[in-house]
Amino acid sequence: MAASIFAAVPSAPPVAVFKLTADFREDADSRKVNLGVGAYRTDEGQPWVLPVVKKVEQMIANDNSLNHEYLPILGLPEFRANASRIALGDDSPAIKEKRIGSVQSLGGTGALRIGAEFLRRWYNGNNNTATPVYVSTPTWENHNSVFMDAGFKDIRPYHYWDAAKRGLDLQGLLNDMEQAPEFSIFILHACAHNPTGTDPTPEQWKQIAAVMKRRRLFPFFDSAYQGFASGSLDKDAWAVRYFVSEGFELFCAQSFSKNFGLYNERVGNLTVVGKDADNVQRVLSQMEKIVRTTWSNPPAQGARIVATTLSSPQLFDEWKGNVKTMADRVLLMRSELRSRLEALGTPGTWNHITEQIGMFSFTGLNPKQVEYMVKEKHIYLMASGRINMCGLTTKNLDYVAKSIHEAVTKIQ
Ligand SMILES: Cc1ncc(COP(=O)(O)O)c(C=O)c1O
């Protein structure tokens, strides 16, 4: 037999967060805890189908007017309009002036990818692979790869996390923006920065926007946690809306994986804000071409769930209540973990646990301490020290807090 034509294909390394969950599943220890996964869990440690989602799914199943015909290439119109509306706000000047467009996408990742592909083809010259794309240090690891796979050759880090003070390195960030070449692309986390849980304050966002405007930098917002950070959709969209009010042209990639719990339905939206309707229509016409060769047209189920919920005032209120339930549980776990660590007298300061927001917390545990947590305590977390607060429950809090205490006191 001849050798396989694939004989020279090297094995790619596993994706860290999925590998961690696979290791967790295989672990037979009864004390095991998964703080790695990027999804909401109830206090029983279970995934949660939002009650409003269950209700709307039943409405959809009983609606005989619906069928499984292809959606338009750019997606379900009522989904696109409503998704962009919650990102930009009901009274957005850009919506009133009809200078926004939307592309339904396969999750937030799909929105980032279509946006990246468009920028590479059409932003700052045709087939531009040289424009620097800046991502925060650290960031969600897929940002790098999505832009690289879209053809960008110059992906650069920008300062974000100050490890010593366990907070935002605003000066470092602003300096990087000052020094970036004009028209560089900046990926900004709209809220609940992943993985640090640390966002700029409104005052700091204003400073960031001022530099970006002066330096003509392009903001590409990634909004994967709207509602999760504070429990309020409007508060979590403040930065995006501020940039729009300042006259920026921008992209905003939205994910409905977390705030609707629709992870595997792959529901996302890319909002384009332009100078005028004509510009936006031409951009959308090119995005349609990109979608056609990427997934041709998007899936309907998740988009129907979101569109139905967002377009009914009653269901919308119910959904906001569900989001708040999730956000409040995260906030509770934050305060419970912090108070336990402080009561144990764990060396270091732990105020960052309650000061950080969103699903994740950057604990400050170093890689050796993380290894100890995984190997000795069967508590799974990312090597960066990031933990998913939803992995904590009233039952495992004591065990996790004591384990962190041990890791910090025994291992430097
Ligand atoms: C910062 C950030 N952006 C985008 C995404 C992508 O979300 P989706 O699963 O909808 O593609 C995630 C998901 O973890 C994320 O954390």
The ligand as an SDF file (V2000), in Angstrom:
LIG
                    3D

 16 16  0  0  0  0  0  0  0  0999 V2000
  -14.6510   37.4260   23.9820 C   0  0  0  0  0  0  0  0  0  0  0  0
  -15.4290   36.4440   23.1830 C   0  0  0  0  0  0  0  0  0  0  0  0
  -15.7270   36.7280   21.9240 N   0  0  0  0  0  0  0  0  0  0  0  0
  -16.4340   35.8910   21.1690 C   0  0  0  0  0  0  0  0  0  0  0  0
  -16.8620   34.6750   21.6470 C   0  0  0  0  0  0  0  0  0  0  0  0
  -17.5900   33.7830   20.6820 C   0  0  0  0  0  0  0  0  0  0  0  0
  -18.8180   33.3670   20.9940 O   0  0  0  0  0  0  0  0  0  0  0  0
  -19.6130   32.3400   20.1210 P   0  0  0  0  0  0  0  0  0  0  0  0
  -19.6070   31.0660   20.8680 O   0  0  0  0  0  0  0  0  0  0  0  0
  -20.9620   32.9550   20.0010 O   0  0  0  0  0  0  0  0  0  0  0  0
  -18.9720   32.2000   18.7910 O   0  0  0  0  0  0  0  0  0  0  0  0
  -16.5720   34.3160   22.9530 C   0  0  0  0  0  0  0  0  0  0  0  0
  -16.9730   33.0190   23.4860 C   0  0  0  0  0  0  0  0  0  0  0  0
  -16.4440   32.4760   24.4270 O   0  0  0  0  0  0  0  0  0  0  0  0
  -15.8270   35.2230   23.7500 C   0  0  0  0  0  0  0  0  0  0  0  0
  -15.5090   34.9500   25.0180 O   0  0  0  0  0  0  0  0  0  0  0  0
  1  2  1  0
  2  3  1  0
  2 15  2  0
  3  4  2  0
  4  5  1  0
  5  6  1  0
  5 12  2  0
  6  7  1  0
  7  8  1  0
  8  9  2  0
  8 10  1  0
  8 11  1  0
 12 13  1  0
 12 15  1  0
 13 14  2  0
 15 16  1  0
M  END
$$$$
